[in-house]
Amino acid sequence: MPQFQPDQVTFKDLPGYGAWDMGHGREHLQFVQVLSQQVPPIVLPDPDLLSFLTAGTANPSMVQSHAAQHNLIHAALGITSIDLSQVNLDDENDFYNWTGYHATVHAVIRQALGII
């Protein structure tokens, strides 16, 4: 079952950011767990992404860590994607473009892993 629903968030809505972070972090954990159960197992690191949007000044580091995690997942599944590290989450237009594309990428990963 998907862990990240709804995967939408409103710009600068701090309580919404917290809810998004929890669902998003849990879904990444689920991706790592499902991949580890493949035959042969695909073992990936499990970075702490539970404070992605709420990371404050650590946000640029979280963006990089998150993009690296996605790159590993994409490579394991043969998925192509844009560079998810190229975002300014403090810019409203960039934020909405990125979160929209990111939601699509998560849907593709869920489908590839059979998470319905």
N, C-alpha and C positions, 0 to 999 in steps of 0.2 A: 504494500500500500504506500502511495506517495506520502512523504513527510512534509511536503512544502506546498501546502494549499491554504489560502491563496498565495500565490507567489508574486503578488503585486504590492506596491507600497507607495505612499504619497511623499513627495519631496518635503523634507524638513519636519516630518511627523515623527517625533522622537519615540513615543510609545509604539507607533507602527514600525519604526526601525527595529525596536527590540523584538517585536513579534516576528518580523521578517528574519532577523538574525537567528532566532531560535529554530524556525522551520528550515531555513537554509542550512544551518550548521548540522541539524539532524539529518537532512537529506544527503549531505556530503558523507556523513558517517554511514548512512545506509548504502551509498554507492560503494564505499570501501569494503563494507561487509559483504555485499553481494559479489563483488569481484573476487574477494578472498575465498568464496565458496565455489568458484569456477573450477573446472578440471582441465588443465592444471590450474592451481590457484594463482590469481594475480594479486600480489601483495603490494599495496601502496601505503605511503605514510598517511596518517590521519591528522592533519593540522587542525588546531582549534579555530574554527570559523564562527563561533557563537557570538562574537562581538564584531562582526564585519562592518556594518554601517554605523555602529555605536562606538567604534574604536577611537574616535576623537583624533588626536594628533598622530596616533599610530596607524591611521587609515591608509596612508600610502604603502606601508609595510604589509598591511592586511590585503590590499589589492594585489600586490605582487605575489604573496603566498597563495592567495586564492587562484590567481591565474596559473601559477605553477601546478597546483593541484588539478585544475581543469586540463592542463596540457597532458598530464599523466593519464587522466581518465580518457581523454580523447584519443590518445595514442593507443591505449589498451583496447579501445572499442573501434578504432579505425574511423573516428569522427573528425571532420575538419571544422574549424571554427575561426572566428576572428580572434585577435589578441585581446583577451579580456583584461589585460593590465592597462590598456589605453583608455582611461576614463578619468574625468574630474568629477567626483561625486558631489562637489560643492556647486557645480554648475547645473541648473535645473534641466536644461535641454539635454545635456550629456547624461545626466542621471536617468531621465526617462528613456532615452534611446538605449542606454546600456541595460537597464533593468528589463526592458522589453525583450531585447535580444537574449539576455541571460535566461529569462524565463523559457524562451524557445529552446535554448541549448539544454536546459535541464529536462524539458519534455522529451527531447531526442535521446538523452542519456537514459531516462526512465524507460522509454520504448526499447532501446537496445538491450537493457538489462531485464526486461520483462516485468517491470514494476508497474502494476496497474491499480 
